[in-house]
C-alpha cells in the first residue's frame, strides 16, 4: 500500500507541474498600459502590459539639426491588426529643407505570454519633393524591420519569450521639399510555447502510466496474499 501511496503522490506532483509549468517563466505583469505622456512611460521602473505583452525599460531620445523639429506627445496602447498588440508613439517631427533633420530613437524590452512570434511596425507621415521619412528597427534576436516611407511591415520569427527592441525614425530632405511624421507603432503577436504544446501530451501519458503501474502492483500483491 505504501508503494501505491507513493505512486499516487507522484501523480499528484506531476499534475501540479502540469498546471503550474506554463507560468513558472512568466513575468509579473505591470498595470495595463493607458494613454499617457512619454515622460510617464520613460520613468525609472515603469512597466505596463497590453493584452499579455509587458513593456519595460522604455527610452525615447530626440536629435535635430538645422531647422528640424521634434515634439513628443504620448504613448497609447493599440491593436493595429488582428492578434497584434503594442504601443503607438504620438509625436511631431518636421524637416523643411536640406539642412534640417529630425530624428527619434525608441528602445524597450517586451515580454510575451507565453511567447512572441512576430513584430509589426507602422509609420505615419507625409513627404513632398525630396522629403524622406524612414524608420529602421532591430530586435535582439537578429530580426530587422525597415520602412523607407510611411507604411506597414511585419516580420515572423521562431517563438521567443522576450526581446529587446531598438528603432530609429528620421526625417530629412534631399534637395527641396519637406518631411513630417506623427505616429510610430510597434506591436506583437503571441504564439503557443513548446511547454504548453508538446509537454502536455507527454505529461498526461506519464500520469496515466503511473496510475496503471500502481494498479498492476496492487493486484499482484493481492494475488500473493
Order of alpha helices (4+ residues) and beta strands (2+ residues): alpha-beta-beta-alpha-beta-beta-beta-beta-beta-beta-beta-alpha
